[in-house]
Every structure is written in structure tokens, then in C-alpha cells.
Amino acid sequence: MRYTVLSFLCIITVIAYIQRSAFNGATKTIEDSLALGPSDMGFVMGAWYLAYAMFQLPSGWVADRIGSKRALLLFATSWSVLTGLVGLALGLPGLLLIWGLMGAAQAGIFPCCTKAIGSTFPRTEQAFASGMLACCMSLGAALAPAITAELLGPLSWQQIFALYAIPGVVWALTFVLFVPSPVAPTAQQQSPLSPKEDDVDWHALPSPTPGETPIPDDAVATPVQWSKLVTEPQMLLLCIQQFLRAGPMVLFFTWFARVLSETRGLSESSAGGLASWPPFVGAFGGVLGGLFSDWVLKRTENPRLARQGMTFAALVLGTAVSLTAFFVSDPHIAVMLMSIAAFCGMAGGVSGYSIAISYGGKRVASVFATMNMSGNIGASLFPIAVGWIVKETGNWNYVLLLFAGMFAGGAICWAILNPKGTLFDEPREPQ
């Protein structure tokens, strides 16, 4: 059943990233239709990520309170309906409102997904499961500009958004029918080492290796000490690295097709096709990064080497290739270099997920939501910064310098980050 759960989580991740990346490849068309400029579109994209960031903690709290399945059903249905309503916007205020609400609704996806992974997968498989999610993020982001570019013409941009709403609603109906909710185990099934209220039976999941028991989805946790989420040094580093890594990764979901068309002389259709390559390659970074990290952890039993070491190396490489892309005029070589950067960014992202799961203890959703909120504050500011850079300099290529600089900062964070134990429920292990 754990792989059935993971399959559904992966499918909704693909759908969610197609929906959230729907603007990529159609920004010029939407600007012309609604009499907007690049800076206006930057604010629309930024509003989505700002709302997404601000609702991370509330959605994590909801997931911790009602369980990941019910929360995910609520969020997925809401954001899909809002995606379909985007086409009703008549100008900038309507677009800001609807797209911002869609971002707020989609804030719950990864707190719910990581909570489900933490409750169903042992520690030595959580990076793989997280990597599969990262793979599907990139897959959805890769499909969006290519699909949008193909549909523009036969369909209006308003019709495309309405079409993108359908898969999310269908997924929710299917998820209700085929994925059971967690149920309390019988007395015979209960572990003698765990209190009754901390156990969950996901319909006879295979037993994990002793010592690697996942945190139950409805485990009763101690009250959240909210101050720790913003004062504990390792938690702060975890949040800062997410800001600096996830922030620039939003380039591939928002402006990248436009950067290619403006700096490398490509048509909107050609740029949309090439823009799909970095997130597509990044998908492999997510799954291969997760597999490699788990393999290193099993071989060495050294979480710092498996998680922090791999991510530091990935971000250093990502910094180098994105900086090189700034100096390259050939669009295909530039896209190849940025594809490597996307691979590195997604490979490094699985470590943040894995650490949030282990560090969160019984409050996985709340800890992950805090980290993810930080990343999406960066993501909300990045498209706004792009619009400002273009307005002030007229040079779209400077976006790549911003990308490289943020990756470099993320690498520094990973060089010194070393969380162990859990944030709330258990004492920290010796450093």
C-alpha cells in the first residue's frame, strides 16, 4: 500500500506543477490580452508564491490535525477549481486575486505529501520517496510550457486554464475510492514499544526494519513550540538554504521561456519547447539524487555525508554551470547548462525533504511547512526581482546571475548545516 500511496502523491504532484506552471510559455499572450507588462506579470507570479508561502504553516497545521488524506483532498479540489477560474480575470486585480488564492490552496500539497511519506516509509527509503516527488515536480513543470505552447492557437489561454483544472478534480475522486484512510490498529497489532495513540495501520503495510519505524500519520504530538521554528539554529539554516535553493528554481516554472525568447532570439513556441528541458532533466535529479542519498546512508550510516554532503556538491556544480550559461549565446548550449543546474537543484532538494521528515518527528507537516514557506518566500520574490531587473536594465540575461548567486548562498548553508534528532519530541543527538 505504501507504493500505492506514493503513486497517487506523484500523480497529483505532476498535475499540480502543470497547473502552477501554466503561465510559462503564455506570458506574452496573456500580457497582450489583458494589457499588462512584464512587471505586472512578475507581480502576478509573485502573488502566487507569496500566498503559497504564507499558507504553508496553516496548511501544515491542518494536515497535522485532520490527517494527510483528508487535507490533501480538500486542497487539491480547491486549487483545481481556482485554476479553472483564472480565465475569468479581466485585468490585473482579478488575476492577482484568483492566482493568489490558487497559490494559497496549493500550499498544502507538500506538507501533506511529506507527512504521508513520513508515516509510510522507513528512514532509509524516505529520500527515494521524496526524490520521486521532486522528479514529478520537474516532470509537471517540463510538460506545462510544452503543452501550453501546443494548445495556444487551437485554444485561447482562458480555455487552457479551464482544461488544466479537470485532472485535479478527477484525481481527487479517484483518490477517495482507491486510497484508504489511516485507521487505528487493533490491540493485537499494536507495538509494545509505542503508546496506543501513536500507532497507525495503513491497511497492513509491510513492516519496516526495526529501528526505522515511520512516524504515524495521526500520531499525537506534543503542543508545538512555535518559537523553535524561527529560533533554533539548525532550523534557521534549513529554512535559509530552502530560500536560496528553491527561490531560483522557480525560474523554470515562470520566466525561463521568456528569457530564452528575449536573449536568444527564439519564437515563443520554440522557447516554450526548449524551456521544458531543464525541468525534464531536473526530474532525473530528484529521483537519482534520492536513490544515491539513501544508498550512501545505508552504506555509511552517516546522514551528514548522505544528505548534506551530496547537496553541497550539487549546489556548487549548479552555481558553476548557471554562471557559465550567462556567457553563452547559443540557446541550445545555454539550455543544456541550465538543465544541469536544474538537475543539481532537484537532487539537492531531496535532502531538505528528508531532513524535514526526520527532524520534524511527530510534527513533520509543521516543520516541513516552515521550511517550505521559506523557500516559497524566495520563490515569490524571484519573479518580482526578474520583472524589476528587466525594467531597470532591459537585460533579461542578468536573471542567470541572480540564479547563480542564490545557489552559491545555498551551498554555503549546506556546508555548515548538520541537524540531528528531532526538533520537538526528542532530545537532539550529540553533534
N, C-alpha and C positions, 0 to 999 in steps of 0.2 A: 504493500500500500504506500510506503514512503516514496517509491518512484512514480506511482500514480499521482500522488500529491505534487511531486516535483514537476511532472509533465504539465499539469494544469497551471502551476505557477509560471512555468516557462512560456506557455501559450499566452497567458494574459500579459506577460511582460512584453512579448513581441507586439501584441495588439496595442498595449499602452504606449509603446515607443513609436509605433506608426502614427498613432493619434497625436501624441505630443510633438512629433516632428513634421506634422502636416504642412506647416508654413515653409519648410525648407524645400526650395525648388519652385515656390509660387509667390515669393515676396514681391517681385516686381509687378506681377499681375494684380495682386491684392492692393498694392500701393496705387496703381493706376485706377483701379475700380473705386476705391474709397478716397481718392485724392490725398494720399498720405506720402510721407517721405521716409528715407531710411531711419532717421532718428525716431520718427513716430513708431515704426515697426520695431525698433530696438526697445522702446518702452513697452510695447505690447508683449514682446517676448520676455522682457524683464519682469513684467507684472505676473506672468505665469510662474516664473521661477521664484519670485518673491512670495507669492501666495503658497506655492508648493513648500517653500522653506518654513514659513510661519505656521503652517498646519502640520508639520512633522510631529511635534510634541503632542498636540491634541489627538492626532490620528494614532500615535503610538499608545497613548493613554486608553483610547477606545479599544484598540487591539488587545491590550493587557486586560481590560475589563470584560469584554464580551467574547474574546477568542478570535483567532486569526480568520477562521472561515466566515463567520457572520460579518465581521468587519470588512473583509475583502469583497464580499457580495454587495454590501452597501456602497462601498466606494466605487467599485467597478461599474455598477449600474449608473451611479450619479455622474461619473466623469464621461461615460459614453454618451449619455443623453446630452450633456453640455457640449460635447464635441459636435454633435449634430446641429445644435442651436447656433453655432458660430456664424453660419451663413446668413442668419437673420440680422447681423450687425450692419448698421447703415453708416457708421463712421467710427472715429477713434474712441469715443466714450463707450459705445456698445461693445466694440471689440475688446477694449480693456476690461470691461466688466465680465463678459462671458468667458473670455480666455483666462482671466484671473480666477474665476470660480472653478473652471475646469482644473487649473493647477492645484487649487485647494483640495478638490475632491481626489485628485490623483496622488496627493501626498501620502495616502495610506497604503499604497501598494507595497513598498519595500519594508516598512515596519511589520506589516502582516506577513510578507514572504519570509523575512528573516526569523520571525517568531515561529512560523511553521517549520522552517529548516531546523531551528534550534530544538524543537520538540520532537522531530522525527529522525534526525541524522546524528550519529556519534561524532565526536570531536574530529576524528581523523578523516571524516568524509564531508565536513562542513565547507571546506574550501572548494571542493569539487562542486557541491550543490550551489554554492554562491557563484562559482565560476560559470555554471550553466545559466544562472540568471544574468550574469554580465554578458555572456555570449548572446543571449536573447535580446538584451538591451541593444546591443550593437546591430543585431540582425534586423530588429524593427526600425532602428534609425537608418540602416542602409537601404531598407526597402522603401521608406517613405519618400525620399526625393525622386527615386526612380519611378515609383508608381504615380506620384503626383505629376511628374513631367509627362508621363504617358497619357494620363487622364485629362490634362489640360488641353482644351481644344474640343474633344468629344463631349466633355462635361465642363460646366463652369466651376470656379473654385468653391462656390457655395454648395453645389451638388456633391463635390468631392468630400467636403466635410460631413455632409449628411450620410454619404456612403461609408465613411470611416467609423461612424457611430454603431453600425449594425453588428460587427463581430464581437464587440464588448458585451452587448446585451445577450447575444447568443451564447457566449462563453458563460455568463452568469447563470443562465438557465441550465446549461449542461453541468456546471459545477455543482449546482444544487442536487441534481439527480445522481451523479456518479461518485462524488467525494463525500464520505461520511464525516459527521462532526465528531470531535473527540468525546469519548464517554468515560465515566469513572470506572475503574476496574473492579472486579469482584474481590472479595476477601481472599480467595484462593490465588488470584493473580497478583496480589499486592506484594511488593518487595518488602522484606523485613527491615531493610536499611533505610527506607524512606517513609515519612509520615503519609497517612492515607490521602490527605488533601493535596499532596504534591505529585500524585500518580495520575497518569492518563493512559488509556489503551486505545491507540489509533487502529482499532479493529485488527488485533493480532499482528502488529508489526513485528518483523524479525527482531530478536533481542540483540542489542548492541554488545560489543565486547565489554566485559566487566571493567568498571572504572571510567567508561566513556558514555554513561547513560545520559541521553539528551534531557534538557530541561522541558518538563511537560508544558503543553500549550496553555493549560488553565491552572498552572501552578500558583499557589497562594504565596505572594511575595510580601516582604515587609514594606511598610509605607515608604514611598520614595523620598529620599533626602535630596530635594531638588537642587540644593546649593552645591552638592558634589558634582552635578553635571556641568557646572560652569566654573568650579574652583579646583578640582583635582588635577594636578599637573599632567598626568598621562592622558586623562580625558581631554584636556585642553589641546594637547599635541595631536590627539586623534582627530579632533574637530578642525584644527588648523590645516592638517595635511589634507583633509577632505575638501576644505575650502579651496586649497591651492591645486589639487588634482582634479576634482570633479568640475570646478568652475570652468577651466579652459576646455574640458571635454565637451561642453555644451556647444562649442563651435561647430561640431559635426552634426548637431541636431537643429541648428538655426541658420547661421550665416555662411557656411562653407561654400555652398553652391554659388552664392553671390560673390564671395571673394574670388573664386575661380573665374567667373564671368567678367568681373571688373578688372582683374590683374593679369589674366592670361588670354584675354580676347576671345572667350568662348561664348556661344549662344546659350540662352537659358536652358534649353533642352540638353545640350552637350554637357554643360556644367552640372546639371542635375544628375546625369548618368555617372560622371566622374566622382561627384560628391558622395555617391553611395559606397565607394571603395574603402575609405578609411573606417567607417563603422562596420563594414563587412569583414575586413581584416581584423578589426578590434574584437569581433565575436570570437575568433580563434584565440585571441589573447586572453579573454575571460576564461574559457574552458581549459586551455592548455596551462594557463597560469594557476588555476585551481588544482589541476592534476599534479603539476610539478610541486606546488607548495605542500600538498598533502603527502606526496612521495618523500620530500625532504623531511617532513615532520615525522613520518613513520620510520625513516632510516636513522635519523639523528636524535629524535625526541627533543629537538631544540626549536621551540616556537619562534625565538628571535631570528634564527637563521632562516627558517622556513617562511615566515611572514615578513618581518622587517627587512631582512637581507635581500630577499627577492625583489621587493617593491623598491627599495633604494636603487638597486641596479637598473630596474626597469625605467624609473623616472629619470635617472641620469642619461640613459640612452635616448629616451623620449625628448629630453631637453636638447641634446646634440642634433638629432635629425630634424626637429622642428626649426631650430635656428638655421640649419643648412638650407631648409626649404625657402627661407626668406630670400636667399641669394640666387635661387634657381628660377629661370624664366620659363623653361619648358614645363607645360602643365602636367604632363604625364609623370615626369620625374618628381615634380613637387607633390603630386598626389601620392606617389609611391612613398616618399619620405614621410608625409603626414599619415599615411596608412601605418607605417612602422610606429609612429608616435601614438596613434590610436591603439595599436596592439599593446604597447607598453603601458598606456594609461589604464586599459581594461585589465591587463594582467595584474597590475598593482592594486587595482580596486578590490579584488577578491580578498586581499589581506585585511583591508579595512572592515569588510563584512565579517570575516572570520573572527577578528579580534573583538568586534562589537558583540558578536554572539557569545563568545566565551567570557568577555568582560562584563556583559550585561547580567549574567546569572539568571535570576528569575524575572528580571526586568529587561529582557532583550529588546522588546519593542521600544521602550522609553530611551534606553541607551543608544540604540541604533538611530532612533528618530532624532536625537540630539546631534549625533554625528552627521546624519544625512541633511538635517536642517542647515548645518554649517556649510556643507557642500553646495546646497542649493541657494544659499545667500550669495556664494561666489558665482553660481550659475545665473542668478538673477542680475547680478552686476555686470557680468561679462558681455551679454548682448547690448546692454546700455552703453558700456565702455566702447564697444565697436562702433555704435552709432555716433558717439561723441568724437572718437578718433577720426572717423571719416569726415565728419562735419568740420573739424578743426584743421585737418591736414589734407583732406581729399585723397589720401593714400590708403587703400584697403590692405595693402601688403603689411602694414605695421601691425595688423592683427596677429601675425605669426610671431612677432617679437613679444607681444603680451602673453601669448600661449607659452612660449619657451621660458619666459621669466617665471611664470607661475609654477610650471613643472619643476624648475630648479629649486624654488622655495619648498615645494612638497618633498623633494629628495632630502633636503636638509632636515625636515621634520622627522622623516623615517630613519635618518641616521642616529637620532637620539631617542626615538620613541621605543619604550620597552614595557608595555603593560603586562602584568601577570595577575592571576587570581580574578576576583570579581569586584565590581565597584560597590555593590550594596550588601550582598548577602553573606559573603565570606571574607575572612581576613586575607590581605594580599600576601602572595608568596614572597619569600626573601629574594631580593634582587641579586 
